[in-house]
Amino acid sequence: MAQTDATKTSDFSGFLKPEIAQNYFEQARKSSSVMQLARQIPLGINGQEIPYSTSKATAAWVSEAGQKPTTESGLALKSIKPHKIAAISVVSAEVVRANPGNYMQILRDDIAEAFALAFDAAALHGTSTPFGAYIDQSSKSVEIGTTTKPNGGVFGDVVAGLKLLTDAGKKLTGFAFDRKVEPSFLGAVDNNGRPLFVDTPLAETTAAITPGRLIGRPAFLGDNLATAVVTGTPNTGGIVGYGGDWSQVVWGAVGGISYKVSTEASVTLNGSLVSLFENNLVAILAEAEYGLLINDVDAFTKFTDNT
């Protein structure tokens, strides 16, 4: 949310130490389902160009002494460029000295999560996206709860999503679901009575993401992946998950999340420009540069819960 006033000691604030800035990026990566499933590539400040196949070489049978056919493969380039994301927090100088309640540790985690949520919202829903294509543009969709219990229930819904992909010549390499579907998954079994979703907790995995497996593929349950809910029914509505070929998505970052600290700049608070020096305030700017390229939005199936 937009800041309307400087954080004061009464608000339990603190000071960001330079030596922990790099850890921001690691926390953001672990909090993003898209970053977990997609491939990370090196990304420079000028971006990258990625070759992709437009046509494949073919072969044909020939008779004895017959003419051999010619063939070729076609290639083209797609560009991935970094885009900046940023946040500024303003605290009083007294907060810097007192550091009550270890507020800056909390702020660090909040900024990391905010960057991850903004990245996922852009990649999945196109929310304020600077990247172009986003996964909600896929034409494939399955409603959770469509398959009757005798025909597989939720397990059948997931398999129906797989079928949409295989019928189109696509692959399914993993899933990303909003945590609101976890009760449905935990109460569902496959046709052999085995749990549909099997969690695989890792020691280095944060609580923001629950890793597991779904029909033999890696799956992640996370927060804030779903679209807007239906009015009056907070547990249902909109898109609640995705399954698809995550090799069609690449992302990169120019370094980690960096920051600057200033006591002399001016910052807009509650619509007015405020002098930090004049008001004895400290501003902390956190920013990062991410790039994202989705090669094929129809390599994904959306799972909805509108009923």
VEXSEDO-921530 format. One record per atom (N, C-alpha, C, O): residue in three letters; x, y, z. Coordinates in steps of 0.02 Angstrom, whole numbers, plus 50000, padded with zeros to 5 digits. Atoms other than C-alpha are relative to their C-alpha. Example, Ala and Ser with C-alpha at 12.3 -4.5 7.8 and 13.67 -1.06 7.14 Angstrom:
<recs>
ALA500454994150000ALA506154977550390ALA500455006050000ALA500975005950033SER499584994149997SER506844994750357SER499615005550037SER499865011050045
</recs>
This chain:
<recs>
MET500424994150000MET500005000050000MET500445006250000MET501025005950020ALA499624993850002ALA500565018149976ALA500105002550071ALA499665001950114GLN499854997549933GLN501405025950127GLN499745007150008GLN499835011249964THR500294993449987THR500535040950204THR500385004050051THR500275010150057ASP499614996449950ASP501755045450342ASP500624996050016ASP500654989950003ALA499395003449982ALA503495041250402ALA499884995250057ALA499494996650103THR500045004849946THR503685025950512THR500385002750061THR500945005150053LYS499694997349939LYS504085030850691LYS500134994350049LYS499924988650037THR499845005249950THR504715021550844THR499374996850027THR499374990850044SER500635002849976SER502925019350899SER499714994949952SER499274991049970ASP500245004850051ASP502645009450738ASP500454993949996ASP500354989649953PHE499535005749999PHE504074997250779PHE500364999449934PHE500224995149893SER499615000050061SER505305001150643SER500734998550016SER500914997550075GLY499305001749990GLY507154997650617GLY500435002449943GLY500225006549903PHE499524997750050PHE508674999750507PHE500284994249961PHE500454989049989LEU499765005250046LEU509234989550357LEU500764999849999LEU501085004949985LYS499285000850001LYS511004982850370LYS500244998149930LYS499944993749899PRO499785001350069PRO511984982850205PRO500174992749987PRO500034990249933GLU499755006750013GLU512704965350226GLU499454994949989GLU499604989249970ILE500535004950009ILE510994956950219ILE499585001449937ILE499084998049927ALA500414998350059ALA510364964850056ALA499954994249951ALA499424993149922GLN500015005350049GLN510844950049947GLN499494994650017GLN499224991349973ASN500485005149980ASN509734938450048ASN499295001649978ASN498864997249976TYR500664998250026TYR508234948249985TYR499824995749940TYR499274993049937PHE500165003550063PHE508354939849816PHE499854992750013PHE499394989949983GLU500135007149985GLU508454922249887GLU499314999050030GLU498974994250014GLN500665000649970GLN506904925249991GLN499465001149948GLN498954997749948ALA500504998750052ALA505974932449842ALA499934993949955ALA499384992149936ARG500035005850044ARG506434917249736ARG499614994450033ARG499214991050000LYS500345005449965LYS505814905149868LYS499265001550011LYS498874996950023SER500704998349989SER504174914649887SER499605000249936SER498995001249939SER500344999650064SER503754914449701SER499914993149970SER500404989649958SER500135006450032SER502914899149626SER500264999949929SER500544994949906VAL499774999750070VAL503314904849449VAL500764999249997VAL501024995649954MET499275000550000MET505164906949491MET500224992950016MET500734990649991GLN499825006849983GLN505184889549566GLN499934995349940GLN500354990949930LEU500155004750054LEU504434881049413LEU500345001849934LEU500544997349896ALA499714997950064ALA505134891349269ALA500764999550003ALA501064998650057ARG499275000450004ARG506944890949210ARG500315006850009ARG500105011749978GLN499644993749991GLN508114904449272GLN500595000149951GLN500954995249944ILE499454999150047ILE509344911149144ILE500425006050020ILE500165010450055PRO499604994049988PRO510794923449156PRO499695005949962PRO499475005249905LEU500304994150031LEU510164940949119LEU500425006150014LEU500525008050072GLY499614993949993GLY511224956349087GLY499555006049997GLY498955005549985ILE500394993849997ILE510674974349099ILE499695001749933ILE499195005349930ASN500274998850067ASN510384974648910ASN499544994449976ASN499314994649919GLY500445005450018GLY509354958748911GLY500354994449963GLY500964994149960GLN499755005750037GLN509554942848810GLN499564998849939GLN498975000749939GLU500405002450056GLU508994936148642GLU500034992450000GLU500574989550003ILE500055007249994ILE508394918148646ILE499764997049934ILE499224998949911PRO500225003150062PRO508314907548487PRO499454994850014PRO499474991450065TYR500515005149995TYR506774896748461TYR499854997349931TYR499965000649880SER500115003450063SER506264884548328SER499335002149969SER498825002150002THR500614998450037THR505004889948196THR499794994249955THR499214993749937SER500155006050038SER505114873848095SER500554994950011SER501124996850025LYS499525005349987LYS505974857048114LYS500174996249936LYS499764995749890ALA499785004050057ALA506964846647991ALA499584993649996ALA499384990950047THR500395006150011THR506034831847916THR500414995149959THR500904997049925ALA499675005350040ALA506574815447837ALA499474996049964ALA498894995949985ALA500475004050039ALA505754804047708ALA500354993849974ALA500954993849961TRP499735006150029TRP505974786347646TRP500115001049925TRP499725004549891VAL499864999550073VAL506754784747473VAL500134993049973VAL500364988550009SER499885006450032SER506864770447351SER500744999549979SER501105004449979GLU499325001050024GLU508474763047287GLU500155004649942GLU499775004949894ALA499784995250051ALA509404775947184ALA499525005949993ALA499585009849946GLY500474994550004GLY507994788047220GLY500305006550026GLY500815006550061GLN499764993449979GLN508214806647250GLN499865001150074GLN499315000050097LYS500084998649929LYS508504811447431LYS499705007050009LYS499905011749975PRO500314993449990PRO507424825747495PRO500465004650040PRO500885002350079THR499644995049960THR508164841747564THR499565002450057THR498955001850054THR500384997649943THR507654849247728THR500415005350037THR501015005950026GLU499654995149959GLU508084863047850GLU499605001350063GLU499014999750066SER500324997849939SER507684869448024SER499975007650000SER500445011049978GLY500074992749997GLY507024887048052GLY500095002650070GLY499834999550118LEU499894996949935LEU507574898248195LEU499815007449997LEU499885010749945ALA500124992949991ALA507024915248257ALA500215002050070ALA500394997650110LEU499784997649935LEU507434925948407LEU499445003550037LEU499035007050007LYS500444996349956LYS506404932148554LYS500425003550052LYS500935000850075SER499614996049953SER507014945648671SER499714999750070SER499104999850079ILE500204999349930ILE506954945848860ILE500405005850029ILE501015005850026LYS499674994149974LYS507334962448943LYS499825001050073LYS499264999350094PRO500154998849929PRO507464967349127PRO499565006150010PRO499615011049973HIS500424994449981HIS506174978649206HIS500065001050076HIS500124996150113LYS499874998349930LYS506344987549372LYS499374999750043LYS498835001850021ILE500524999749949ILE505274984949526ILE500315003150062ILE500895001650078ALA499694996349945ALA505514995949679ALA499495001450055ALA498885001050044ALA500414997949943ALA504855001049850ALA500425004450045ALA501025003250053ILE499654995549953ILE505315015149970ILE499644999850067ILE499035000250070SER500274999549932SER505075014950158SER500355005750035SER500965006450031VAL499734994149965VAL505305030550264VAL499924998950075VAL499374997450099VAL500015000749927VAL505755029650449VAL500325006150031VAL500685009949998SER499694994549965SER506255042350579SER500714998250022SER500884992350027ALA499335001349976ALA508045044350637ALA500004996650068ALA500454992750084GLU500055003349935GLU507485039050810GLU499904992549992GLU500154988550032VAL500105007150013VAL506915022550737VAL500674996749981VAL500814991150001VAL499355002650020VAL508635020250659VAL500434998550062VAL500774993350064ARG499595001049940ARG509455022050829ARG499704994650046ARG500084990650073ALA500315004549952ALA508195012050931ALA499884993049972ALA499954988150009ASN500155006450032ASN507754998150807ASN499544995750043ASN499714990050059PRO500455003849956PRO506254992650913PRO499674994249963PRO499494994849905GLY500395005650026GLY505444975750886GLY500304996749938GLY499964992849904ASN499685002950060ASN506704971050750ASN499575001249938ASN499494996749896TYR500464998350054TYR505544979950630TYR500314999149931TYR499964996849885MET499705000350067MET506794980450486MET500074992949974MET500064991849914GLN500015007050022GLN506934961550483GLN499314998349971GLN499264994949920ILE500685001250025ILE505044961050463ILE499915003649934ILE499615000849888LEU500074996250063LEU505124974550330LEU500384996649943LEU500144996449887ARG499625003650051ARG506464964850237ARG499604994249972ARG499574993249911ASP500405005650023ASP505364949450230ASP499395002349961ASP499194999349911ASP500594997450034ASP503864959950179ASP500185002449930ASP499805001349883ILE499794997650066ILE504824968050035ILE500144994149954ILE499944994149896ALA499855005950040ALA505454951249975ALA499354996749976ALA499294994749918GLU500645003050018GLU503684944349978GLU499625004449951GLU499315001849904ALA500354995450046ALA502984959849893ALA500284999549929ALA499904999649881PHE499695000750066PHE504234958149750PHE499784993449968PHE499624993249909ALA500205006650026ALA503804939649731ALA499285000049978ALA499114997349925LEU500714999750017LEU501934942849732LEU499885004149938LEU499475002349895ALA500084995950060ALA502094956649604ALA500254996349938ALA499964997049884PHE499745003950056PHE503144945249493PHE499504994749978PHE499364994149919ASP500495005250016ASP501884931049503ASP499365003049969ASP499085000249922ALA500614996950026ALA500404942749474ALA500105002349928ALA499645001949887ALA499864998050069ALA501244949549317ALA500054994049954ALA499784994149899ALA499895005950042ALA501754932349252ALA499364996149989ALA499244993449934LEU500605004050005LEU500084923949287LEU499405003949974LEU499065001749928HIS500614996350014HIS498754937449276HIS500105006249956HIS499625009249934GLY499874994050039GLY499604951549180GLY499895006350040GLY499815011750011THR500124994249958THR499374963249329THR500585005049995THR501145003550017SER499484994750009SER500334979349287SER500634997249968SER501184999549984THR499415003450026THR501484968249185THR500395004249950THR500095007349906PRO499584997050052PRO502954975549090PRO500264994849951PRO500644996549905PHE499685005650037PHE503334958349014PHE499644998049936PHE499934994449896GLY500365002050060GLY502004956548879GLY499544994250015GLY499034995150049ALA500445005849993ALA501254938948875ALA499964997850073ALA500444998550111TYR500095002849933TYR500534931249034TYR499554993949993TYR499194993149945ILE500275006850006ILE499844913949071ILE499245000049998ILE498954995449968ASP500734999750003ASP498014919049096ASP499755000749928ASP499154999749916GLN500204999550070GLN497994921948907GLN499894993249968GLN499664992949911SER500115006750028SER497934903148882SER499264998949987SER498835001250024SER500695001550017SER496354896848798SER499754993650034SER499164991950027LYS500185006449969LYS496354880548899LYS499795001150073LYS500135004650110SER500254999149932SER495334879449059SER499604994050022SER499244990949982VAL500385005449969VAL494614866249177VAL499715002550065VAL500065005650105GLU500324998049937GLU493354869449316GLU500084994450052GLU499894988750039ILE499945004749945ILE493784860849481ILE499304998150025ILE498895002550039GLY500655002449978GLY492294850149534GLY499554997849944GLY498984995849955THR500405002150058THR491704846149358THR499914992549997THR499374990049983THR500025007350004THR492134827649365THR499654997150060THR499814998950117THR500375003149944THR490944817249470THR500464995550040THR500974993250016LYS499605004249956LYS491604807249616LYS500124993049971LYS500684990649974PRO499875006650029PRO491334790249531PRO500495000049942PRO500814994949928ASN499544999550056ASN492354796449384ASN500675003050018ASN501075004649974GLY499344997749980GLY493814802549486GLY500015006350041GLY500515007850073GLY500024993949961GLY493254818849566GLY500555004949981GLY500675006149921VAL499484995050012VAL494654831649585VAL500584996949960VAL500885000349918PHE499495003450039PHE495884818749519PHE499825000149926PHE500255001249884GLY500224999850070GLY494844817849360GLY500065006949970GLY500205007549911ASP499934993150025ASP494864836849346ASP500725001449980ASP500865004549929VAL499304998950015VAL496754837049353VAL500214996349937VAL500574998949895VAL499855003950060VAL496874823249224VAL499695003249938VAL499975002949883ALA500324996550057ALA495654832949113ALA500445005849977ALA500485007249917GLY499544994750020GLY496884847449117GLY500604997349963GLY500845000449915LEU499455003350035LEU498274835649066LEU499794998249929LEU500184998949882LYS500235002150066LYS497214829248921LYS499955005949952LYS500105005249893LEU500024994150043LEU496924846848856LEU500685001549970LEU500745003649913LEU499324998550023LEU498794848848843LEU500254994749952LEU500524996449899THR499745005250044THR499224831948769THR499624999749934THR499924998149882ASP500384999750062ASP497814833548641ASP500275005449953ASP500205004949892ALA499734994650040ALA498654849548583ALA500754999149987ALA501075003649960GLY499295001350011GLY500384841548577GLY500465003450049GLY501055004450035LYS499614996649949LYS500964850148736LYS500194995150056LYS499944989550059LYS499785004049943LYS501814843448892LYS499765003250065LYS499595009150067LEU500154997549934LEU501404845149076LEU500594998450045LEU500724992550060THR499405001149960THR502954847549183THR499915002150074THR500335000450115GLY500094998049930GLY502234855249342GLY499375004150010GLY499045006049962PHE500604996449981PHE500844864249435PHE500165005650048PHE500655005350085ALA500004994749950ALA500604880349531ALA499285001350020ALA498885003249977PHE500684999049976PHE499034881749638PHE499985004750059PHE500455005150099ASP500124995949941ASP498354894249761ASP499864995550059ASP499574990150051ARG500085004149940ARG498334887749938ARG499274998650017ARG499134994050055LYS500715001049984LYS496434889149943LYS499754993349974LYS499224991049996VAL500225006550025VAL496324872649846VAL500294994350041VAL500144988550029GLU499675005249961GLU497364863249975GLU499494995450035GLU499604989350034PRO500485004649970PRO495834856550069PRO499704995149949PRO499594989349965SER500265004550051SER495144849549906SER500504994749981SER500324988949972PHE499485004850018PHE496804841349864PHE500104994850055PHE500174988950041LEU499875004649945LEU497044833950037LEU499434995150010LEU499534989750038GLY500575004549994GLY495314826350030GLY499894995849938GLY499394992149934ALA500095003650063ALA495564818949856ALA500514994449994ALA501064994950020VAL499555005650013VAL496334802449801VAL499964998349926VAL499495000249891ASP500035002350069ASP496784794849634ASP499584993749995ASP499274991650044ASN500435005850010ASN495924779649561ASN500234993850039ASN499864988950043ASN499755005549960ASN497004768349668ASN499965001550075ASN500234997750116GLY500084998349930GLY496554777049831GLY500595003650031GLY500595004750091ARG499414996449974ARG498224786149848ARG499855007550002ARG499475010049961PRO500124992849996PRO498244804549902PRO500195003449934PRO500705001849904LEU499874996550063LEU498144816149752LEU500615004450005LEU501055004249963PHE499434995549989PHE499344829049822PHE500434997350056PHE500194996250111VAL499535002649950VAL500874822549913VAL500525005450012VAL500925007049968ASP499524994649987ASP501874836249999ASP500694997250011ASP500784991750037THR499295001949993THR503774835349996THR500375005850031THR500745009349997PRO499694994349968PRO504354848150124PRO500764999649998PRO501054994350008LEU499274999650001LEU506154853850108LEU500235004750055LEU499895009550072ALA499754996149944ALA507214860950247ALA500115007349981ALA500015011850022GLU499844993250020GLU507684876150144GLU499405003649970GLU499475009349947THR500604997050029THR505904879650085THR499645004150052THR499525001850108THR500354995749954THR505004894250165THR499274997850005THR499024994249962ALA500705001749990ALA503234892650232ALA499565003249947ALA498985001349940ALA500404996750051ALA502654904050091ALA499814995249944ALA499314996449910ILE500135004850054ILE502724889249970ILE499994993050029ILE500434991250068THR500035007049980THR502184871250000THR500144995749938THR499724995349894PRO499845004250058PRO503074859649877PRO499694993150007PRO499594990750062GLY500285006750000GLY502354842849829GLY500004997149931GLY500334999649885ARG500075003150066ARG501904831449685ARG499264998749987ARG498884996950031LEU500695000850022LEU500294830349587LEU500024996049934LEU500324998349886ILE499975004950056ILE500024815749464ILE500724999349974ILE500844999449914GLY499315001350018GLY501904813149467GLY500415006049980GLY500995005349962ARG499644993950020ARG502374831249429ARG500125004450061ARG499735004150109PRO499904995249945PRO503124844449544PRO499435004950003PRO499185007249951ALA500554995349991ALA501784855749616ALA500165004550060ALA500495002450108PHE499894995249946PHE501824871249726PHE499335003150019PHE498955005349977LEU500574996449973LEU500454878149837LEU500265006450031LEU500705006350074GLY499774993649975GLY500674896649871GLY499425004750012GLY498845003149997ASP500504995049985ASP499744912149925ASP499935005049942ASP500405006249905ASN500134994550046ASN498944925349815ASN500134998349927ASN500335002649888LEU499955001950070LEU499004915449653LEU499335000549964LEU499315001249903ALA500665000150030ALA497124915549624ALA499795007049979ALA500045012050004THR500304993750019THR496134929049536THR499465001850049THR499344998150097ALA500504997549953ALA494754938949620ALA499454994850013ALA499244991349968VAL500515004849981VAL493474928649714VAL499315002649983VAL499225008649971VAL500694998150012VAL491614928649684VAL499735003550063VAL499855001150119THR500264996249943THR490724941349795THR499574995650045THR499124992250022GLY500395003749951GLY490054933449954GLY500224992850010GLY499974989450055THR499755006949992THR490994916949931THR500775000250000THR501084998849949PRO499284998649998PRO492784920249990PRO500444993949986PRO501034994849973ASN499595005950011ASN493364902249965ASN499964997449928ASN500284992449912THR500085002450068THR492864900549783THR500065005849951THR500045011749970GLY500044995050052GLY492944909649618GLY500645001249964GLY501185001449995GLY499434998050040GLY494104913649477GLY500494994349988GLY500344988550000ILE499465004850014ILE495714905049426ILE500374998550065ILE500565003050102VAL499675002049938VAL496504895049567VAL500654996149989VAL500994994450037GLY499385003750012GLY497944886149481GLY500154999049927GLY499755000749883TYR499755000950068TYR498944881549328TYR500404993649995TYR500744991650042GLY499575005750016GLY499714866249250GLY500245000849929GLY499865003049886GLY499754999250068GLY500824866149099GLY500734998549992GLY501054995650036ASP499305001250018ASP502514865649017ASP500415006250020ASP500455011149983TRP499644994149973TRP503584877349123TRP500665001149966TRP500995006149979SER499404998650040SER505054875149005SER499875005449949SER500345008049918GLN500184994650046GLN504104887748898GLN500055006950033GLN499895012050003VAL499934993749962VAL504444900949032VAL500715000650025VAL500974996050056VAL499334998649973VAL506134908549070VAL499995006750035VAL499615011250017TRP499954993749964TRP506584922249192TRP500725001150021TRP501124996450024GLY499334998449977GLY508134931149250GLY499995006350042GLY499495009950044ALA499944994149958ALA508724944649368ALA500695003149990ALA501194999549984VAL499364996450005VAL510074957849352VAL500255001050072VAL500065005850105GLY499774999749931GLY510984954649516GLY499444998050047GLY498984994450028GLY500515001549950GLY509954953449674GLY499585006250013GLY499565010849972ILE500374994149979ILE508834965649764ILE500495004750035ILE500805002950085SER499534995149972SER509854981149801SER499615005450037SER498995005650033TYR500334994849963TYR509484996149910TYR500455006150005TYR501065005649997LYS499644993849986LYS509995013949944LYS499695003150062LYS499085002550074VAL500244996549941VAL509855023750105VAL500175007449993VAL500735009149976SER499894992850006SER509645042650105SER499685003750058SER499155001850083THR500284995549949THR509395056150236THR499915007049972THR499715011650009GLU500014993350029GLU509435070850114GLU499525000749942GLU499395006349920ALA500454999650058ALA508235066549972ALA499315002450024ALA499205003650083SER500704998549985SER506395071049963SER499574994249976SER499704991449923VAL500445005650016VAL505015057949962VAL499285002150005VAL499095006050049THR500724998449999THR503165059149923THR499664995850053THR499664989650050LEU500395003349947LEU502135054950079LEU499315003150001LEU499245009250008ASN500694997749998ASN500245056150076ASN499875005649949ASN499505010349961GLY500124995350055GLY500315065649912GLY500425006350001GLY500375010449956SER499594994049995SER501565078849969SER500744998150002SER500934993050030LEU499285001150000LEU503445080149941LEU500295002150068LEU500205007850088VAL499744998849933VAL504335078850110VAL500764999749999VAL501044995049971SER499274999949995SER506145083650143SER500234995550057SER500024996550114LEU499745004449948LEU507055069850236LEU500455003750048LEU500425002750108PHE499524996449959PHE508425081450298PHE499645004750049PHE499825005150107GLU500364995249959GLU507205094450363GLU499614996750056GLU499524999650110ASN500425003449951ASN506155081650455ASN500354994550038ASN500044990650074ASN499605004949964ASN507565070750520ASN499754992949987ASN499634989050032LEU500265006450021LEU506985055650420LEU500524996249959LEU501014999149935VAL499575004450040VAL507835040950334VAL499574996249951VAL499064993349970ALA500365003850052ALA507235033450169ALA500424994249977ALA501024994849965ILE499675006150023ILE507665015850117ILE499664997849936ILE499074996249934LEU500255001950066LEU507465011649933LEU500244992949983LEU500844991649981ALA499845006850022ALA507394993249882ALA499784999449928ALA499235001549910GLU500195000850070GLU507404988849697GLU500364994049971GLU500884991849995ALA499715005750036ALA507754974449579ALA499785000549928ALA499325004249910GLU500175000350071GLU507714970949393GLU499894992849980GLU500344988649985TYR500195006750021TYR506804955549329TYR499825000049927TYR499555004949900GLY500235001150068GLY506534948849155GLY499604993549998GLY499744988850034LEU500435005950007LEU505194936349102LEU499804999249927LEU499635004149894LEU500225001550068LEU504804927948936LEU499594993650000LEU499834988350021ILE500455005850008ILE503324916348905ILE499954998649926ILE499655002549889ASN499975001650071ASN503584907848738ASN499334997849972ASN499164999449915ASP500625003050025ASP501894899048726ASP499494999950056ASP499524995550100VAL500494999849946VAL500414903848836VAL499524994049997VAL499244991950048ASP500455005850007ASP499394889248766ASP500344993450020ASP500054988150010ALA499695005949970ALA500644877148844ALA499764999050071ALA500054995050108PHE500255000349932PHE499634879649004PHE499244999050001PHE498885001449958THR500715000749985THR497944874449072THR499855003850064THR500205003150114LYS500234996549940LYS497044885849194LYS499494995750036LYS499074992550004PHE500495003449959PHE496074878049337PHE499595005150037PHE499865009450072THR500444995149969THR494564887749398THR499564996850054THR499484990750056ASP500465002449947ASP493394886449548ASP499455005250006ASP499465009350052ASN500544995150001ASN491824896349508ASN499364997550033ASN498865001150037THR500625002849973THR490564884749591THR500084997950072THR499614995450103
</recs>
